[in-house]
Amino acid sequence: MSGGESKPSIGHSAIERYTTETYLNQNPTWGVEDSAWKARQVENILKRNKLQPQTFGEIGCGAGEILKQLSVVYPRAEFAGYEVSPHAFELCKARESDRVHFYLKDLCTEDAHFDALLCMDVFEHVEDYFGFLRAIKGRAEYKLFHIPLDISVLSVLRSLMMKARADLGHLHYYSKETALATLKDCGYDLVDVAFTTPFIDLPAKHFKTRLSRWPRRLTYAISPDWCTKLLGGCSLMVLAK
């Protein structure tokens, strides 16, 4: 970016949720229990496309566990995580190593470039998500997005999107179609797309969650697209250039 261009960031009113203790109080682990699973999704899509990045960046890295996990899979690569929350950054410090470094900075305002940039469950939190996506596009050759698909028939009927807004800070909600259209509208070329299925891969945290898994698993076995449209529970892993 040239010095005269504006550099979008996450947005002042939205960012307060993360710089104060609001998000920390609602999510004290910062989602670290799902990080190994998310790292596997990154590994899977890179392997499928025969890519071996030597430098990884992550914007909104949270507690830093995804990069720590990937550093084991890619022992010759270098990793840099960027986080705007001081509370998450405190968690990152324990995960630093000679190849994994973390920065309490907004990557949108930094002059940095990587082979692969991770944006894992991030841009649904950002007020100006179009500006944000355009700002990070030039930060890496390949971009990897993990996007929660909050829009489904069930989520609309049960107002689950408002729960995601209150508990997780989601400001925007996507279906598969709108998520991919958003990336295309921001100038990304889509290389590979895959559903991710926590209701199959991860242990249930609550009894009600266990009950909801069987209809999702059965519907997903018949049609992943219809499962996502009707019952939800999936996210989207996207590799883009």
Secondary structure, DSSP 4 states (H G I P E B T S, - for coil): --TTS----S-HHHHHHHHSSHHHHH-TTTTGGGHHHHHHHHHHHHHHTT---SEEEEES-TTSHHHHHHHHHSTT-EEEEE-S-HHHHHHHHTT--SSEEEESS-GGGS---EEEEEEES-GGG-TTHHHHHHHHGGGEEEEEEEEE----HHHHHTTHHHHIIIII-------HHHHHHHHHHTTPPEEEEEEE-HHHHS--SSHHHHHHHHHHHHHHHH-HHHHHHHT---EEEEEE-
